[in-house]
Amino acid sequence: MREVHRQVVVIGAGIAGLAAAHRLLERGARVTVLEASGRVGGKLLPGEIAGARVDLGAESMLARRPEAVALAREVGLAGRLQPPATATASLWTRGALRPFPKGHVMGVPGTASALAGVVSEEGLARIERDAELPRTEVGDDVAVGEYVARRLGREVVDRLLEPMLGGVYAGDAYRISMRSAVPQLFQVARTHTSLTAGVRELQAKAAAAGQTGPVFMGIQGGIGTLPLAVADSVRARGGEILTRTPVTELRRTPEGGWQVASGERAWRADAVVVAAPAPVAARLLRAKTPGAAAELDAVEYASMALVTLAYRRSETALPDGSGFLVPPVDGRTIKASTFASRKWGWIAEENPDLVVLRTSVGRYGETEILRRDDSELVEVSRDDLKAATGLDATPVATRVTRWDDGLPQYPVGHHARVARIREHVARLPGLAVCGAPYDGVGIPACIASAYAAVDQIHGDLGGVQELTAHPVQSLHGGAGE
């Protein structure tokens, strides 16, 4: 084990900052976490509706990566880990709920037949042409929607890829970086002429590897309980977490360490981990590394809102499955709905007389819908739910949770921007950055980013180099975020 810094300040108490603090304490450091808001957890938020425990933010985590599930076990949540009760979802498109296609990688099929019933006959014929087309060069990066449209036609992007990426990033598939957001497909594009042949090869490798177990995992009581448990573990190990403590300045000390100020208060540290959103990180780093700050200023964010509705079970009949995704090309207001009581067995068990649903609204560039007040968002959600499922009951309770500038966007060239940020930051010993703006927006990606930051301030760049070479793909967890 490498020699550890004696005192470390972590700026930000989202899951990345908390994971960094947890790892630092394991290595023997003294840790203080400073959080501007009044709570820990960032985009992971437990709540309740009509007395039922629910998530008001992210609701699942990728289980095929080890970081998030392992951290949950380390902080005492092993007995509460639960996979989705059903992984069957639908696509609401062309006026009907249709079974979500199988045999694809993030919406990209291995064969045209995999999308039968969702894509038109003309669209299926266009997919078949992929095998005959000349190679499509992708260079250092390419927009995933642009590349897939060239190979398979726009219908695949508009009907499958857009709703899946929209659920992960609230973004536009024709802007999102394939290299950063869907690295599996980027490697296929670099090594194969035919995209569908490359997808079939990925599927064959996955089958040969014999991957078993659920792709996603939840936690009884909600994913939002994970940061609370990590925070409890940090405190139990001697770490300090201060909320309502916005950092106002970051200064170098004459001894080569750091001074972190919040108003009139200040902390001295041997090292600092900045686990804050890009605009906050840019402000804090501007004086010491203007190059990194300029790159962070260029990171864009999308806003969204989650509408949670509770119904009497006796008045509610829903289609099978965990919910549905909605292609933006269909012109609906909601982009997804999760039948939370179906998807998570613990919600149904704890609330046998209730049915809980979630809808999500808002994508990158969609500002008008998010200007509407809460009651309007509830009404448009109810209208779309009725059109999709026939649900016409009156909810017993509703909640709207707004995530303004909640999701960083990964446009073409994102990987290069992150590399430049880290190059600038690395010139300042004892400083590292981590979180959703860098290596993936999913929970495992944020935790992996935190661990790499801890390694970096101890002189080990292996974690950063691994994330640069192999970004953590943020998959869609079914229906709804």
N, C-alpha and C positions, 0 to 999 in steps of 0.2 A: 504494500500500500504506500502511495506517495505521501510525502510530508504535506500536511494540511495547513491552510491558513488558519490563524488563531481566531479571528473575528470576521464574519462575512455578513453583509447586509444584502437582503433580497428585496428588490423593489417590485411589488405586485404580489397579491395573494390569490391569483387564479390557480388553476390546477398546475400550471407550469411552475409558478413561483413556489407553491407549496411542495411540489415534488423535488425541486432544487433544494429547498430547506431541509426536507426529510433526508435526502442523500448526503448533504453536507454534515448533518448531525451524526449520521452513521460513520462518517469519516473523522469525527472528533472535533469539528469546528464549533464555535459559539455562533449562534445565528439570530439575527433580528430581521423579521419580515415587516415591511412597511406597506400598508394598503390604503389607498386614497378613499375608497368607499367605506360604507359602514358594515360590510360583511366580507367573508372570504368566499371563494368559489368561482368568481367570474361568470362565465356563461353556463355554469352548472348550478342550478337553482332549485332546491326542493320547495314544495308548497303544498297547498291543499285546496280542494273545491268541494263544497257540500260535505265537508268532513272527511273527504277521501284524500289520502296522501298521493301526490302526483309530482312529476317533473314539470317545471315551468321553463326549462331550458333544454339542453341536450338530454336525450333519454336512453341512449345506448352507447356502447363502446365496442370497438373492434376487438374480437377475442383471438383472431389469428395472429396478432402481434402480441408479444408477451408483456409489454410495459404496464398497461393499465390494469389488467387482471392481476398481475403480480403485485402491484402496489396496493390494490384493494385487499389482497390476502395479507400483505405485510402489516396493514393497519387494522386487522381484525374483522374484515368483512367477508372472509371465505365462506361462512355459512349462509350468507345472504345473496351470494352471486346466483343469478337465474338467467337462463337463456330465454329468448322470446317463446311464448307458448305456441305461436304459429309464425311461420316465415312466409306464408302465402299472401301475396299482395296482388293488387289489381292496377290497371291503367285506365283512367277515365278519359276516353278519347273518342272522337266522332260520335258523341251522344250516347255512349254505353260504357259500362264497366267491363273491361276485358281482362282475362287472366294475364298477369305480367309474364312476359316471355321468359323461358329458361334457355340455357345454352348460349349465354352471352358474357362478355367481360365489360362491365360498366356500360351496358347498352349496346355494345358492338358484337354482332353475332358471328359465330363460326360458319354458319350456313344460312342461306336465305330462308329456308323453311322454319328456322327458329323464330322468325318474326311474323309468320303467317297469322292472319287475323288482326294484326296491329298495323302493319304496313300494307299499302295497296298492292294490287297485282303489278302495277308499273314499278312500284318501289321494290318489290321482290325481284323483278327482272333486272333492275338497276344494280342490286346487290350482286347478282350473278356475274355482272360484267367485271367485277373486281379481279377475277382470275385472268382476264384478258388484257387489262390495262397495263401500260408501262409503269415502271417504278416511279413513285412520288417521293422526291427528295424532301427531307425535313430539316436539313441543316442542324443548327445548334438548338433549335426549338421551333415549335409550330403550334398554332391554335388547334386544340383537339377537334373542335367542330369543323374547322376548315379542312383538316386532313381527312377526317372520316367522310365528310361530304364529297370530297374529291374521289375517294375510293368507292364509297357505297351509295352516294346520293344524299341529298338534304333530308329526305324523309326519315332516314334512320336517326339523323341528328335531332330533327325537330320532334319526333315521336318518342324516342328512347333516351338519347344522350342528354338532351336538354332537361327533362324532368329529373334525371338522376343527378346530374351535376348541379342543377338548381337546388336540390335538397341538401347537398353538401356545402356549396359555396354561396348560394343565392346569387349566382353569377350567370354569365352569358357564355355558352359553350363555344361561340365563335370568337371569344376573346381569351378564354382560359388556356393556360399553358399545358400542353400535353406532357412535356418533360416533368413538370412539377406536380401536376394534379393526377395524371394517369401514367406513371412511369412504366408500368408493364407494357402499355400500348406503345409508348415512345420507343422502347427497346425493340418491339416487333417492327415498328415502322423503319428503324435503322437497319434491321437485318433481313427483312422480308420484302419481296415485291408485292405479294398478295396479302392484304390485311386479314381477310378471312382465314387464309392458311395459317397465318401467324397466331390468330386467336385459337384455332383448333390445336396448334402445338402447345399453347399455354394450357389449354384444357387437358390435353393428354398428360402434360407434366404434372399438373395438379392431381390428376387421377392416379398417376404412378406413385406420387409421393404419399398417397393414402391419407390425406388430411382428413381427420375426423373431428367430431365435436362441432359446436355451434360457431358460426362466423361472427356473431355479435353476442354481447352479454349485457344484461341489466343487473340491477341491484334491488333487492326488496327494500321498499321505502323510497326508491328513486336513485338515479345516478347522481343527483344533487347531494346525496349523503356522502359521496366519496370525498370531496374536499373537506367536509366537516370532520370526517374520520382522520384524514391526513393532518389537518390542523390540530386535532386532539393529540395525535401521536407526536407532532412537532413540539407541542407544549410539554407533553409528558417527558420528552427527552431533554428538556431544558431550553428549548427555543422560545423566543418571544415573538408574538404576532401583535402588531398594533394597527387597528383599523382607524378610519377617519384621520389618517396621517399622510397627506399628500406630500410627496417629495418635491421640494422647490428648487434644489440646487445640488449639483454633484461637483465636488472640487478635489483636486489632488493635494495631498499634504506634502510638506517638505521632505518627509521620510520616505516618500514613494507610495504611501497608502492612499486612502480615500476619506473624505469627509462628506457625509450625506446629511443634507439639511431639510427640515420640514418646519417652515416658519422660524420660530426662535429656537427650536430644538435642533440638535446636531448629534450625529453618531460617527465615530471614527471606525474605520474598517481596513483590514488588510486587502479585502477584495469585495467587489460588488457584482451581483447578478441582476441585470435589468430584465424583468419578466413582465413588462408593461406593454400595452398596445403601441403600435408604431408611432402615432402622434406624440404620445407621452415620452417614449424613448427618444424621439427626435429632439424634443425640447430639452431633455436632460443632457443629451450628448452634444448639443450644438456647440458649446464653448470649447469642449475638449477634442472633439472629432467632427468638424463640420462636414466632412465628406460622408461619414455614416449618417449624420442627421439629414443631409440632403437626400440621400437614398431612402431613408425612412419616411421623409415627407412625401415621397412619390407613391407610397403604398396607399391604395384606395380601399375603401370599405363599403360593404353593402349593409343596408338595414332590413329588418324583417320584423314581423309580429307573429306570435303564437296565440291562437284563440282556443281556450280550453272550455269545454261544455260538459255539464253533467245532466243526465236524463234519468227518469225513473225506468228501471228495467222493464216493468210491466207495460210501458208505453213505447218501447224501443225494439224495432226489428231491423237488423243490419245484414248485409250480405256476408258471406264467409270471408275469412282472411283478416289480416292485420290492418287493412286500410288501402289507400290508393294514392298514386301519383297522378299529376295533371300536366300534360305537355302545354307550354305557354302558347303554342300555335293554335290551340283550341279556344283561346280567348276567355278563359274562365278567370275568376278573381283569385280563388285559392290555388295554391300550387301543390298541395298534398293534404291528406287527412290520415291520422292514425286512430284506429279503434283501440284506444289504450287499454280498455278492460279486456279486450280479446288478446292483444299482443303480450300483455304482462299478467301472468296468472295471479300474482300477488295482489294486484288491484281488484280483480274479480273476487278473490277469496276474502279480502278485507271489507269489500263493499258489495255484498250480494244483491242489494236492492237498487244499485246504481249502475249506469253505463257511462263511462268517461270517454270522450272523443277529443282530439286535437285537430285543428287546421292550422296551416301556415300561409301567410301572405307576404308578398314583398320579394323582389329580386333586384339585382344591381340596376340602377337607373329608374326603377319604379318608385317615384316619390309621391305621386298623387294619391295612391291608395293608402299610403301610410300617414297622410295628413288627415284622414278621416278619424272621427272620434271613436271611442271604444264601442259604443252602441252600434255604430254603422258597420264596424268590422264584424261584430257578432251577427248582424243581420245578413251581410253578404255571405258569411260563412254558412249560416242556416239555409240561405237560398241555394247555394251551391250543393250543400249536403242533401237537400231535398231533391234537387235535379239529378244528383248522382245515385242516391240510394233510396229515395222515396221517404226519407225520415221527415216527418211533419210534426213531431211532438214539440211541446214547449219545454226548453231546458229548465231544470230547477235552479241552476246556478251557472254563471259564465265568468270567465276571467280572461283578460287580454294582457299579455306580457310583451312589451316592446323591447327589441334589441337594436337600439339605434347604433349604427356603425359597428355592428356586432361581428361581421365576418370579413376578414381581410381577403382581398382579391388576388389571384395568382395569374396575372396576364403573361403573355409570351415574354420570355426573358426574365421571369421571376427568379430562377435559379442563379442567374448571373448577378442580379441585384443583391440577393442574399450573400453571395460570395464576396461582393464588394463591401457590403456592410461589415461582414466578419473580418475582412482584410483590414479595414480601417480600425475596428475595435481591437484587433489583436495587437496593434501598435501600443496599446495602453495596458501594461501589465496589471493583472488582477481585475480585469473587467471582462464580462461576457454578457451576451444577450440570448434570450430564449422565448419561446411561446408561439402562438398561432401565426404571426406574420412571417415565419421563416420556413419551417420544414413540413408543414401540413397542419390542417385545422382540426383534425380529430384528436381525441383524448390521448391515444398512444403516441401520436406524433408530438404533442405538446410535452408529454413526459419524457420522450426520447430526447427532445430538444433541451429540456432542463438538465438531464443527466450529462449530455454533451457539454453544456455550459459549465457544469461543476468540474468535469474533467479538464476543460480548457483553462480554468483559472488555476489548476494545479499543474499546468504544463503539458497535459496530454491532449493532443489534437485528434486522436483516433476517432472519437465519437463524432466530432464535427466532419471529419473526412468521410466517415461512413454515411452520414446523412446527406452529404453533398453528392456522393456517388449513388446512393440508393435512398431517395426520398421516401417518406412513409405515406403510402397512398391512403387517402381518406375516403372510405367507401360510404355508400348510402345504407342506412340501417333499416331499410324496409319501406315503410310508408310514413312520410312525415319526418321531421328532423330527429 
